[in-house]
Amino acid sequence: MKEDNILEENKDNEENENIGNLEEDENSKEMEIYEIEHNLKDETVYEKSIKVILLGDSMVGKSSIIRRICNGDFQNSIQATISIEYYNYLVKVNNYIVRMQIWDTAGQEKYDSIIKNYFQSTDFAIYVYSIDDKKSFDRIKFWISNTIENNSNNDMKNILLGNKKDLSENSRKITYEEGENFAKENKFVMFKEISCKDKSQEEINNILDVFDNIAKYYYKLSKQRSSTLESESFDYEASNSIIELSKNYSKKKKEKIIKKKKCC
């Protein structure tokens, strides 16, 4: 079974055109080489700041995901998030730095009316369920509708993560295929199964990869915009050159006529 699946991105808004999927196709001949750097200091100067929000029921592992990427550790016993908390996480892609404000939301229903006030201006929503908890998976629909209702950013991207894949297959209540199909049906840009508990480098990289690809998305977007600006600048200079040539031609033609009149 493959470990992750990149889904087709919604191409309805112009910002996403020609950017491609969050992760590049490994078979692509135009794959770019990236130098990724984590654990940058908060005071580091960044090129782009975005808002990422983690959503899902209580105890699915949202806080554990943040601890894994920010602190590099895992706690078997972790206190449930009360209302909402946020963390700064910076990723450097080549020479481009993205600061992610990662918002960790409470999963208990009693906080639903409070946390929805924080959904505004979300750039990426990461929905988390536990593969051994059917209710947490079914409730993803609730979190999606809540986010859409309370966020006016039409460019928001959605990611789906199935946590606790370290559990035995007997404990599993949601298959990989169910998660994958749900993500496809709802046009999510990424789906992965992860394990915050597994401390192998492979699995740590699997989690880091989610946020690395968000940063790479903005890096590629910045390159596309730079290329467009350069093209527009070139077109502007070219058009000015044509105007100057036209002016010079008219000037010389006028001078020639005046000279001819003087001669006669």
N, C-alpha and C positions, 0 to 999 in steps of 0.2 A: 504494500500500500504506500502510495506516495505521501510525503509528509506535509506538503503544502500545495495550494492551487491558486494561481493568480487568475482573477476573473476579469472579464471585459469591463473597462471603465465606461461610465456614462459620458457620451460625447456630445450631449446636448448644449453644453455651454462652451463658449469660444476659448476660455482659458485652458481647457483640457485638450484641445485639438493638437494633434501631432506630438503629444507628450508620451502616449503609449501607456502600458500597464504600470502598476507600482513596481513590479519586478520585471526585469528584462528577460526575454526568452533566451534561455541558455544556448539555443541553436542559432541565434541571430549572429550574422557575420559582423554586425556593427555594435557589438557589445562594448560598452565603455569600461575602462578600468578605473575603479574608485579607490581612493585612500580615505578610510573612515577613521575618525578619532572620537572617542567618548570621554566622559568624565572631565569635561572642560569646566573651568571655574565660572561661577555665576557672573562675575564682572567682565567676562570675555565679551568683546565687541562682536555682535552678530549682524548678519545681513537680513535675516527674516525671522519674525516672531509669529508663532501660530498657537492656536488653542486646540488641545486634544482632550477629549473627555472620555473617561471609562465608565461604562454603564452595564448594569446587570444586577441580579439578585444578590442578597447578602451571602457571604461565605463562598462565592464562586472563585475568588482569588484575585480580585482587582488590585487590592493593596499589595499583594504578593508580587504581582507583575511589576509594580512600581519599585518595590524593594529590590527586586532582582536586577533591574536595569540601573537604578540609582546607587544602590549600596552593594550590589553583587552578592546578596545573601538571601536566605529563606528562613522564616520562623514557623515552626509547627503550630505554635499558638500565637495568634495575632488578634488584637482587639478590633472589633468591628468599627468601621468608620462612622463617625457621628456627623450627620449632615454632609459636609463636603470639605475636602482639603485639596491643596494644589502644590505642585513641585515644578521647579525649573529643570529642564533636561536639555543639554546642548549637544548637538552632533555636528561634526565638521566633515563635510564631503569635499575632498580636494581642498580648495581654498575658500569654500562657501560654508558659512556657519548658520545653522538653523536653531533657534531657541524654541523649545516646545514647553508651553505651560500645560502641564498634565494635571487634569482635575480628577480626583478620586471621589466618587459619589457613594453615598450610603445606599445599601440595597434594600433596607427595610421599608415596607410600604408606608409606615408612619411618617417617613421623610419625603415622600413623593411630592407633596405640595411645596416643599421648601427647595429641593434641588432643581426643580424645573426652572426656577428663576435664574439658574446659572448656565442654562443651555445656549443662551444667546451668543451669537458670533463664533460658534464652534466650527473649526475647519475640518477636523477629523473626529468622528465618533467611533470608539472601539467598544463593541458589545461583547460581553464575556458570559459564557455559561459553563457549567461543570458537566463533563461527559457522563457523570453518574447521577445527575439530577434532572429528570425530565421536566419538572416544573420550571427550572431555571432556563431551560431551552425554549419552552413554550412561551415564557414571559418576554422573550426577546422582541416579539411583535409589539408588546406593550411599550417597551423602551423605545422602539423605533418611532411609533406614533407620537409618543410624548416628546421626543426630540424634534421631530418635524413640526409639530404644533407650536413649539416654544423657541424655535430657532429660525431667524429670517434669512440666514445665509444659504442661498440656493446652491452654492458650490460645495457644500459639505460632502465629504467622502465617508463611506461606512466600511468598517473592518469587522469581521467576525472571528472570535477566538474561542475554541473549545479547550478549556483548561483541565488539568489533572489526568493527562493521558498516561501518566505513570501507573495509574490504577490497573488492576487486572481486568482482562476482558469480561470476566464474570460480573464485575461491578458496573460495567458500561451499560448505560441506558439509551444513549444516542450514538448511532454509528457515524463513522466518518462521512459516509455518503449522504446521510441525512443533513449533516451540517453543511456539506459542500452544496447540496441541492438547494437548501434554504438560502445560502449566500447568493447563488446564481439567480434564483427567482427574485430576490430583492435587490439585485444589481450592486452587490458589495464589491469593492475593488480588491479585497483580499480575504482569504479564509485560511486559517491554520489551526491545527491542534497543537497545544503546548503543554509543558509541565514546568511549573515554577519550582517544584520540589527537586526535580532531577538536576544535580549539580554538574553533570557532564558538560564539557565545553561545547559539544555539539548541540545540546539542548539550550544552553545559555545563548549561544549564537542564534538559535532558532527564534528566541524571544527578542534579542537585540535586532534581528533582521526586520522585524515589524517596524520599528522606529527608524532604523537605517533607511528603509525604503520610503518612508514618509519624507525624510530629509532629502533623499535622492530625487524625489518627485519635484521638490522646490528648486533644487540645484538645476535640474534639467529645464524647468520652467524659466529660470533666470537666464539660462543660456539661450533659450529660444527667443526670449524678449530682447536680449542683447543683440542677437543676430538680426532680428527684425528692425531694431533701432539703427544698426549699422547699414542695413539695406536701405532704409528710409533716408539716412544721411547721404548715402551714395547717390540715390535718386535725386535728392535735393541739389547736391553739388553738380550732378550731370545736367539737370534742367537749367541751373544757373549758368553753366558753361554754354549751353545752347543759346540762352538769352543773350549772353555777352557776345557770342559769335554773330548773332543776328543784329545786335546793336552796332558792332564793328562794321559789318557788311553794309548796313544802312548808312552809317557815317561815311564810309569810304565812297559809297555810291553818290552820296550827296556832295561830297568834296569834288568828285570827278565831274559832276554836272556843273558846279560853280566854276571850276577851272576851265571847263569847255566854253562857258558863257564869256568868261574874261578873255579868252583867246579870240573869240569872234567879235 
